[in-house]
Each structure stands twice: as C-alpha cells, then as structure tokens.
Amino acid sequence: AGNMEGCLRRIKEDVEDIRKGGNIDCTCLDFYGQMEVLHDDALLPHFKELADAIQLSNGIQRINIDDIELRPSALRILFPAME
C-alpha cells in the first residue's frame, strides 16, 4: 500500500508540474532502487492523466521508467504519449 500511495503522489506531482509548463524530465515512474510497484488497475486513470499532460506539454525530454510493472492496459495508455 505504501508503494501505491507513493506512486500516486509522484504521478500527481509530475502531472501538475508538466501542466504548469515545467518538468522536462518525468521521473514519477522511476522506482529504481526501491521496492517494485506491481500493476494495479487503480493506477490506470492516473496513467491517463499523465499521458494527457505529456501530450499537451511543450515537450518532455526524458521519461524514466524503472521497477514498475506495466501491463498491456497501462502501455496502451502511456505509449501513444511517448511517440
């Protein structure tokens, strides 16, 4: 539960920063060196918010993803924003 709460907090913070025009390095999905975050459908709406923010941004230079399980349902939401 702690990992899930931390993941949600990080996504919300990055979405807010991106919408304000900042945050050219998106690190909210980077859990390197921490306990891995397993897939949870509860994250899907938050992935959608992140993808929407990225698509409307002035350009994200880097999106770091590490130690988070992304199943096809999550990838279908995130990948179009990363093209």
Secondary structure as a PSIPRED ss2 file (coil, helix, strand):
# PSIPRED VFORMAT (PSIPRED V4.0)

   1 A C   1.000  0.000  0.000
   2 G H   0.000  1.000  0.000
   3 N H   0.000  1.000  0.000
   4 M H   0.000  1.000  0.000
   5 E H   0.000  1.000  0.000
   6 G H   0.000  1.000  0.000
   7 C H   0.000  1.000  0.000
   8 L H   0.000  1.000  0.000
   9 R H   0.000  1.000  0.000
  10 R H   0.000  1.000  0.000
  11 I H   0.000  1.000  0.000
  12 K H   0.000  1.000  0.000
  13 E H   0.000  1.000  0.000
  14 D H   0.000  1.000  0.000
  15 V H   0.000  1.000  0.000
  16 E H   0.000  1.000  0.000
  17 D H   0.000  1.000  0.000
  18 I H   0.000  1.000  0.000
  19 R H   0.000  1.000  0.000
  20 K C   1.000  0.000  0.000
  21 G C   1.000  0.000  0.000
  22 G C   1.000  0.000  0.000
  23 N C   1.000  0.000  0.000
  24 I C   1.000  0.000  0.000
  25 D E   0.000  0.000  1.000
  26 C E   0.000  0.000  1.000
  27 T E   0.000  0.000  1.000
  28 C E   0.000  0.000  1.000
  29 L E   0.000  0.000  1.000
  30 D E   0.000  0.000  1.000
  31 F C   1.000  0.000  0.000
  32 Y C   1.000  0.000  0.000
  33 G C   1.000  0.000  0.000
  34 Q C   1.000  0.000  0.000
  35 M C   1.000  0.000  0.000
  36 E C   1.000  0.000  0.000
  37 V E   0.000  0.000  1.000
  38 L C   1.000  0.000  0.000
  39 H C   1.000  0.000  0.000
  40 D C   1.000  0.000  0.000
  41 D H   0.000  1.000  0.000
  42 A H   0.000  1.000  0.000
  43 L H   0.000  1.000  0.000
  44 L H   0.000  1.000  0.000
  45 P H   0.000  1.000  0.000
  46 H H   0.000  1.000  0.000
  47 F H   0.000  1.000  0.000
  48 K H   0.000  1.000  0.000
  49 E H   0.000  1.000  0.000
  50 L H   0.000  1.000  0.000
  51 A H   0.000  1.000  0.000
  52 D H   0.000  1.000  0.000
  53 A H   0.000  1.000  0.000
  54 I H   0.000  1.000  0.000
  55 Q H   0.000  1.000  0.000
  56 L H   0.000  1.000  0.000
  57 S C   1.000  0.000  0.000
  58 N C   1.000  0.000  0.000
  59 G C   1.000  0.000  0.000
  60 I C   1.000  0.000  0.000
  61 Q C   1.000  0.000  0.000
  62 R E   0.000  0.000  1.000
  63 I E   0.000  0.000  1.000
  64 N E   0.000  0.000  1.000
  65 I E   0.000  0.000  1.000
  66 D E   0.000  0.000  1.000
  67 D C   1.000  0.000  0.000
  68 I E   0.000  0.000  1.000
  69 E C   1.000  0.000  0.000
  70 L C   1.000  0.000  0.000
  71 R C   1.000  0.000  0.000
  72 P H   0.000  1.000  0.000
  73 S H   0.000  1.000  0.000
  74 A H   0.000  1.000  0.000
  75 L H   0.000  1.000  0.000
  76 R H   0.000  1.000  0.000
  77 I H   0.000  1.000  0.000
  78 L H   0.000  1.000  0.000
  79 F H   0.000  1.000  0.000
  80 P H   0.000  1.000  0.000
  81 A H   0.000  1.000  0.000
  82 M H   0.000  1.000  0.000
  83 E C   1.000  0.000  0.000
